[in-house]
Amino acid sequence: MPLWQTRRRTLDLSRHGAIMGVLNVTPDSFSDGGRFVDPDRACAHALAMVAEGADIVDIGGESTRPGAAPVPADEELARVLPVIERLRAASDVLISIDTSKAAVAAAALDAGADIINDVTALAGDPAMPEVARRTGAGVVLMHMRGTPATMQQAPAYADVVAEVAQFLRHRLDAAIASGIDPLRMALDPGIGFGKTPAHNHALLRHCDAFALDGRPVLIGVSRKSFLGLLVGSNDPAARLWPAVALTSFCRERGARIFRVHEPRPHREALRMTEAILTGVA
């Protein structure tokens, strides 16, 4: 049974998958940079996503778009903490902190977050595994080739599915060895993080390969550039329906958590797919 334990409650993903709404409180994210730098506006958008069906709100204060430069921890904290505090005061929704810095994760969890979403799979900061263990946070381990600044510089794999699965196996084992309960971990193949469009397609076709030890698979394709290549548009807004289609497809292939910018259409596609798969609405 695919259960995911977070800091405050456990998600049973056996029948229904979960929607993770994206909230970038950065000036330079690829599709919505600068829109939600004001904490009140950011919190209002988070609450709107909850009203549209988001089970989790993923708050990030450092862009991980291709070519992005790192942000100092104090600046990242100044961006995310006011939003987490406002959202926790206003809602019981699960809050995820999208960071690879232990100090940011620890402060975010103290402010009310429940999940650490780490693009380095707990490898970017040696103190991160202990923060995750000590706090009992849910954890997302993601695959990325290189860093955001370098990841799209000619990524190459002999077998992308096998290599990503091997990496996630290694990081899952390392997290368990550090004392983190395996039920607290979800696995993300990192669509677009050091991959060509062909690599992305292969990972999506085989997303069931990443459900290691029965851990839930998280898929994040929303507004990513490879979708625009398929529909012939550079406008991030034109990528919505291809992404919704992939939510349905990946749920059929076994994924359980979907990181998206527009919760309502993704949730509707998810529930329709699940009704067909299980015979239960």
C-alpha positions as semicolon CSV with decimal commas, in nm:
position;residue;x (nm);y (nm);z (nm)
1;M;0,000;0,000;0,000
2;P;0,163;0,333;-0,106
3;L;0,161;0,536;0,215
4;W;0,363;0,855;0,252
5;Q;0,429;0,976;0,603
6;T;0,482;1,349;0,645
7;R;0,550;1,544;0,959
8;R;0,188;1,589;1,064
9;R;-0,007;1,321;0,882
10;T;0,015;1,022;0,652
11;L;-0,117;1,025;0,297
12;D;-0,280;0,703;0,177
13;L;-0,210;0,707;-0,196
14;S;-0,345;0,360;-0,271
15;R;-0,671;0,482;-0,427
16;H;-0,621;0,853;-0,489
17;G;-0,302;1,032;-0,591
18;A;-0,205;1,372;-0,450
19;I;-0,172;1,711;-0,616
20;M;0,125;1,928;-0,514
21;G;0,073;2,292;-0,610
22;V;0,380;2,493;-0,711
23;L;0,443;2,826;-0,537
24;N;0,766;2,997;-0,646
25;V;0,841;3,303;-0,433
26;T;1,136;3,398;-0,651
27;P;1,205;3,682;-0,895
28;D;1,344;3,451;-1,164
29;S;1,155;3,121;-1,190
30;F;1,101;3,020;-1,551
31;S;0,722;3,056;-1,577
32;D;0,603;3,276;-1,290
33;G;0,912;3,455;-1,160
34;G;0,824;3,771;-0,966
35;R;0,448;3,713;-0,948
36;F;0,447;3,597;-0,587
37;V;0,737;3,773;-0,417
38;D;0,490;3,961;-0,195
39;P;0,406;3,728;0,099
40;D;0,040;3,824;0,114
41;R;-0,006;3,769;-0,257
42;A;0,182;3,440;-0,234
43;C;-0,036;3,319;0,052
44;A;-0,351;3,418;-0,136
45;H;-0,234;3,217;-0,437
46;A;-0,154;2,918;-0,216
47;L;-0,505;2,929;-0,068
48;A;-0,651;2,953;-0,419
49;M;-0,459;2,637;-0,514
50;V;-0,592;2,462;-0,205
51;A;-0,945;2,563;-0,306
52;E;-0,876;2,410;-0,649
53;G;-0,773;2,079;-0,498
54;A;-0,405;2,098;-0,403
55;D;-0,323;1,851;-0,124
56;I;0,026;1,999;-0,079
57;V;0,170;2,344;-0,147
58;D;0,539;2,333;-0,248
59;I;0,709;2,664;-0,162
60;G;1,044;2,748;-0,318
61;G;1,268;3,051;-0,267
62;E;1,549;2,956;-0,506
63;S;1,494;2,900;-0,876
64;T;1,611;2,565;-1,013
65;R;1,544;2,655;-1,377
66;P;1,826;2,569;-1,621
67;G;2,111;2,815;-1,577
68;A;1,991;2,948;-1,241
69;A;2,252;3,076;-0,997
70;P;2,248;2,975;-0,629
71;V;2,085;3,201;-0,368
72;P;2,231;3,263;-0,019
73;A;2,044;3,089;0,262
74;D;1,947;3,415;0,436
75;E;1,789;3,549;0,119
76;E;1,606;3,221;0,057
77;L;1,475;3,227;0,415
78;A;1,357;3,586;0,380
79;R;1,151;3,479;0,078
80;V;0,992;3,162;0,212
81;L;0,938;3,203;0,587
82;P;0,678;3,483;0,574
83;V;0,476;3,279;0,325
84;I;0,495;2,957;0,526
85;E;0,393;3,139;0,844
86;R;0,094;3,302;0,675
87;L;-0,017;2,985;0,503
88;R;0,014;2,771;0,816
89;A;-0,194;3,024;1,010
90;A;-0,463;3,019;0,741
91;S;-0,477;2,651;0,640
92;D;-0,408;2,295;0,748
93;V;-0,280;2,204;0,399
94;L;0,046;2,011;0,385
95;I;0,338;2,245;0,314
96;S;0,652;2,137;0,131
97;I;0,974;2,340;0,134
98;D;1,159;2,317;-0,197
99;T;1,521;2,357;-0,090
100;S;1,858;2,183;-0,083
101;K;1,986;2,379;0,220
102;A;1,958;2,225;0,566
103;A;1,927;2,562;0,742
104;V;1,638;2,663;0,517
105;A;1,465;2,329;0,561
106;A;1,500;2,338;0,939
107;A;1,363;2,691;0,968
108;A;1,078;2,612;0,729
109;L;0,982;2,305;0,931
110;D;0,992;2,510;1,251
111;A;0,756;2,757;1,082
112;G;0,505;2,484;0,995
113;A;0,624;2,295;0,687
114;D;0,574;1,918;0,664
115;I;0,789;1,799;0,372
116;I;1,141;1,859;0,237
117;N;1,153;1,856;-0,145
118;D;1,525;1,838;-0,224
119;V;1,645;1,845;-0,585
120;T;1,980;1,702;-0,468
121;A;1,816;1,400;-0,297
122;L;1,966;1,503;0,042
123;A;2,319;1,506;-0,105
124;G;2,367;1,880;-0,154
125;D;2,411;1,968;0,215
126;P;2,570;1,718;0,456
127;A;2,344;1,839;0,736
128;M;2,019;1,775;0,545
129;P;1,974;1,404;0,630
130;E;1,990;1,483;1,002
131;V;1,732;1,761;0,964
132;A;1,501;1,517;0,790
133;R;1,559;1,245;1,049
134;R;1,523;1,471;1,351
135;T;1,207;1,646;1,237
136;G;1,025;1,346;1,092
137;A;0,952;1,540;0,773
138;G;0,832;1,377;0,458
139;V;1,110;1,378;0,197
140;V;1,120;1,393;-0,183
141;L;1,442;1,250;-0,328
142;M;1,494;1,380;-0,682
143;H;1,740;1,292;-0,956
144;M;1,936;1,574;-1,116
145;R;2,243;1,550;-1,339
146;G;2,481;1,830;-1,236
147;T;2,344;2,154;-1,091
148;P;2,076;2,393;-1,217
149;A;2,354;2,608;-1,362
150;T;2,504;2,317;-1,561
151;M;2,240;2,044;-1,592
152;Q;2,131;2,115;-1,949
153;Q;2,482;2,127;-2,094
154;A;2,465;1,822;-2,322
155;P;2,319;1,566;-2,080
156;A;2,398;1,208;-2,187
157;Y;2,308;0,861;-2,058
158;A;2,367;0,509;-2,183
159;D;2,030;0,404;-2,038
160;V;1,848;0,695;-1,875
161;V;1,581;0,484;-1,702
162;A;1,830;0,240;-1,551
163;E;2,072;0,515;-1,446
164;V;1,805;0,731;-1,281
165;A;1,664;0,426;-1,101
166;Q;2,012;0,330;-0,983
167;F;2,073;0,682;-0,851
168;L;1,741;0,686;-0,665
169;R;1,816;0,340;-0,523
170;H;2,148;0,470;-0,392
171;R;1,995;0,783;-0,240
172;L;1,706;0,590;-0,086
173;D;1,947;0,344;0,075
174;A;2,164;0,632;0,201
175;A;1,863;0,806;0,354
176;I;1,752;0,486;0,528
177;A;2,108;0,433;0,657
178;S;2,100;0,784;0,805
179;G;1,797;0,689;1,012
180;I;1,510;0,825;0,802
181;D;1,201;0,604;0,800
182;P;1,155;0,473;0,443
183;L;0,780;0,544;0,467
184;R;0,867;0,913;0,477
185;M;1,024;0,915;0,131
186;A;0,890;0,975;-0,218
187;L;1,099;0,945;-0,536
188;D;1,115;1,186;-0,829
189;P;1,299;1,104;-1,155
190;G;1,360;1,476;-1,212
191;I;1,195;1,544;-1,546
192;G;1,391;1,822;-1,718
193;F;1,675;1,823;-1,466
194;G;1,972;1,727;-1,680
195;K;1,768;1,552;-1,949
196;T;1,690;1,600;-2,316
197;P;1,328;1,575;-2,438
198;A;1,399;1,215;-2,544
199;H;1,524;1,136;-2,193
200;N;1,210;1,291;-2,045
201;H;0,988;1,082;-2,271
202;A;1,167;0,761;-2,171
203;L;1,139;0,840;-1,800
204;L;0,767;0,913;-1,832
205;R;0,704;0,593;-2,029
206;H;0,870;0,395;-1,752
207;C;0,781;0,596;-1,441
208;D;0,678;0,274;-1,267
209;A;1,049;0,180;-1,261
210;F;1,107;0,436;-0,986
211;A;0,859;0,298;-0,730
212;L;1,145;0,139;-0,539
213;D;1,042;-0,052;-0,226
214;G;0,687;0,062;-0,293
215;R;0,775;0,428;-0,244
216;P;0,540;0,672;-0,420
217;V;0,665;0,833;-0,740
218;L;0,635;1,209;-0,784
219;I;0,614;1,352;-1,137
220;G;0,676;1,720;-1,213
221;V;0,624;1,820;-1,576
222;S;0,409;2,132;-1,538
223;R;0,501;2,413;-1,781
224;K;0,837;2,255;-1,870
225;S;0,992;2,345;-2,202
226;F;0,980;1,997;-2,361
227;L;0,600;2,026;-2,358
228;G;0,627;2,342;-2,565
229;L;0,838;2,164;-2,823
230;L;0,561;1,910;-2,876
231;V;0,285;2,171;-2,918
232;G;0,501;2,420;-3,108
233;S;0,475;2,708;-2,861
234;N;0,714;2,898;-2,636
235;D;0,426;3,023;-2,420
236;P;0,424;2,841;-2,082
237;A;0,044;2,878;-2,072
238;A;0,018;2,660;-2,386
239;R;0,177;2,371;-2,197
240;L;-0,118;2,313;-1,963
241;W;-0,309;2,047;-2,156
242;P;-0,007;1,838;-2,252
243;A;0,086;1,838;-1,882
244;V;-0,269;1,736;-1,783
245;A;-0,248;1,449;-2,031
246;L;0,075;1,336;-1,869
247;T;-0,085;1,343;-1,523
248;S;-0,343;1,095;-1,649
249;F;-0,084;0,884;-1,833
250;C;0,161;0,870;-1,541
251;R;-0,113;0,784;-1,292
252;E;-0,199;0,486;-1,513
253;R;0,171;0,396;-1,509
254;G;0,180;0,406;-1,128
255;A;0,284;0,759;-1,028
256;R;0,103;0,894;-0,722
257;I;0,208;1,259;-0,666
258;F;0,186;1,533;-0,928
259;R;0,363;1,868;-0,892
260;V;0,164;2,122;-1,095
261;H;0,089;2,493;-1,134
262;E;-0,287;2,458;-1,200
263;P;-0,436;2,209;-0,952
264;R;-0,797;2,192;-1,075
265;P;-0,754;2,045;-1,426
266;H;-0,484;1,806;-1,306
267;R;-0,700;1,689;-1,016
268;E;-0,997;1,635;-1,246
269;A;-0,787;1,431;-1,489
270;L;-0,638;1,236;-1,199
271;R;-0,976;1,148;-1,047
272;M;-1,122;1,051;-1,386
273;T;-0,826;0,822;-1,454
274;E;-0,850;0,668;-1,108
275;A;-1,223;0,602;-1,151
276;I;-1,149;0,412;-1,469
277;L;-0,856;0,221;-1,315
278;T;-1,034;0,120;-0,995
279;G;-1,404;0,136;-1,080
280;V;-1,456;0,362;-0,778
281;A;-1,506;0,739;-0,804
